[in-house]
Amino acid sequence: MESMVVSLIISIILLSQHCASLSVKHFQRSPLDCGDIDIEHESGIYKIYPQGSLEGFYVYLDMDTEDLNGAWTVFQRRINGEVDFYREWADYEEGFGTVKGEHWLGNDKLHILTSQGNYELLISMKDFENHNGYAKYKNFKVGDGASKYKLTFSNFTGNVGDSFAHHNGKMFSTKDQDHDNHGSSCATMFKGGWWYGKCHNSNLNGRYLKGTHTSHADGIEWESWKGSYYSLKTTTMMMRRMK
């Protein structure tokens, strides 16, 4: 009887390990980010071990965007409004959602990742008429918690106009921590957590509204493309280490 129980336990362990391997990819060596993962791998969930992160964490690797050699580390995704992005500082610091779906990877993780090299940023977006847009930047970096996760970047290219420029050099703000340059709380007014200034020209963590709406600039906004009364259908923010 005891041997049967032991055999059953071993079978369960082996089965659970097999099931885990179907959805999450593991490697013999520890990748710092998605750039260390061989290009023959598919898009999906991978565990990475950036410098400064002893335990590592899971991310979504995008191999399909821009070119087949993508290797983009996704840190923000909006697709259907299932996840509430109007959250407090601790949530944005730690991250929330699931990397397979809507999520924010976490400001601490963004700092750790961008501290280990020179990164480019790609923002992919789609409207409700299924038009695609993108904005791309170089020298993307997020500061540490002491800097309130200050954002810096340079060198815009894209087809939607540069609505991110307003946020360069800004600190992160949420409804319970206001670090913007406005007399009131931009995070509270525009229902998100973001690098608000006075207040924003983009609001990709705003409310999930469906296209044209009557409330002012509180949706998923990229002002230079669709204006202040249009909320985008999908957005993905991702980074890649520059060679």
N, C-alpha and C positions, 0 to 999 in steps of 0.2 A: 504493500500500500504506500509506504513512504517513498519507494523508488518511483512509483507512478506519479506522485505529487511533484517530486523533483523534476521528473521528465516533463510534466505539464508546465511547470514554472519556466523551465528552459525554453520550451516551445513558444510560450507567450512572449518572453523577452526577445527571442529571435524574430518573431512576427512583428513586434512593435518596432524593432530596429529596421526591418525591411520596409514597413509602411512609412517610417520617417524619411527613409532614403528616397522615397518616391516624390516627395514634395520639397525637400530641402537638400541642397547640394553641399557636400563637405569635401575637403581637400587635405592632402598630406602636409603641404606647407601652408602657412597662415597668410592669406592675402590681406594686404593693407586696405584695399578697396577693390572695386570691381575691375580696375585697370590691371590687377594682378591675376585675373581669372582668364584662362585661355579662351581665345575668340571662338573656338569651335563649340563652346557651351551655349546653351539656349538662354533666352530671357527667363528669369525666375527668381526664386528666393535663395540667397546664399548667405553664409556667415562670414563676416570679415573681422579682422583683428587690427584696427588702426593703432598707430603708436599712441600710447597713453590710455589704451583700453585693454585691461588685462583679460577680461572675460569675453571680449568681442560682442558683436550684436548682429542681428539679421537685417538684411536690406534686400530691396528688389533691384536686380540687375536688368537693365534695358539694353539688349543687344540689337534692337530693330530700328530705333529712332535714328534718323539722319543717315546712317550707313550701316552696313552689316558688321562693321568693327566698332560698334557703339561703345560698349563697356561703360555705360552711364550708371551711376549710383543714384537711384531715385530717393528724394527726401520729402517730396510733397506730391499728393495726388488728390484731385477732386473729380468725381465721375458721376455721382448720383444724389448727393445730399444725405446719405445715410449716416455720416459722422458729423457731429456738431463741432464746428471750429471756433465757436465763441466761448473760449475757455480761459482759465486763469494761468498765471505765470508758471506755476509748478507743472502743469500739463504740457505747456509748450517747451519747458526746459527738459522734461523727461521724454516727451513724445507720446503720441496717442494714435488710435486706429490700428489697422493691421496692414503690414507692408504689402500684402497681396491686393488690398483694396484702397479705400480712402485713408489717408494718414498724414501725419507730420512726424518725421523721424525723431526730432528732438534737438533743441538748440545746443545742448551739451555735445551731442554727437556731431552736429555741424561744425562746432568749434574744433573738436578733436580731428575730424577729417581734414578740414581746410588748413590745419596747423602743420600737416606733415608734407606739404608740397605746394606747388602752384596749380590752382584749379581753374577750369572754365565752367561756366554755368549755362545751361540750356533750359529755357522755359518754353514748353510746347502747349498750345492752347487750341480749342475748337469752339465755335459758336453753335447755336441751335439750328443754323442753316447748314451745318457741317462744313463750313469753311475752316481751313487750318491756318494757324499763324505760329510764329516763333520769334523769340528774342534770345540772343546769345551774347555772353560777356566773357571777358578774360579776367584773370587775377581776382577771382571770387574768394572772399574770406569772411568768416564770422568770428568775432572776438570772443573772449571768455565771459564768464558770468559777471566778473568785476566791471567789465566794459559794457554790461547790459547787452551782450551779444551784438556789438556794433558791426554793421555791414559795410563792406567795401568791395568795389569791382571797377572794371574799366572796359573800354573798347566794345561798344555796342555794334552788333550786326543783326539784321532781322527784317521782317516784312510787316510788322505791326506798329512801328514807331517805338520810341524809347520812353515808355511810361515808368520805367524803373529808375531812371536817372535821379528823380526827386528823392529817392530813398538812399542814395549813396551816402555813406558816412553817418547814417541814422542809427539810433539804438532801438532795440525791440521793446514794444509796449503791448500790454494786455489790459483787460478791464480792471484788474486789481493792481497793476503797476504801470504808471503813466510816465513815459520817458520821452514824449514827443515835444515839438516846439510850438504847440498850440495852447491857447489859454484854457481849453477844455480837453477832455480825454477823447482822442481820436478813436481809440479802441472801443470805447463805449458808444460813441456816435455811429461808427461804421461797422460794428459788430464782428470784430475779428482780432487776431493777434498778428502784428506786422511791424515792420520797420517804419513806423509813421513819423512824418516830419510835421508838415503844417497844411493839411493832414496827409493826403496821398494823391498819387496819380495812378496807382495800381493797388488792388486790394484782394489778392488772390486767396486769402483766408477769410473772406467775408461770407455773407449769407448765401446759401445755394438757392438762388432764384432762377426762374426759367426765361431767359431772354430779356425782352423789354419789360421794365417795371417802373412804378411811379415813385418809389422811395429813392432818395438821393444818395448814390455812390456807396451803398452798403452791400451790394452784391459782389460777385466775383468779377472785379472790374479791371480792365486794361484800357484806360481812358483814351489813349491815342489811337486805338483801333476801333472801339465800339462806343465810346462815350461813357458818361456817368450814370446812365439809366438803362444799361444793358449788362446782364450777368451771364458769364460764359458757361458753356455746357461742361467742358472738361479742361483741366490744367494739370500739367506734370512739371515739377521742378526737379532737375537732376544735375549732378556735377561729374566731372571727369578730370583726373590728374593730367596736366599738360606735360608732354614729353620734352 
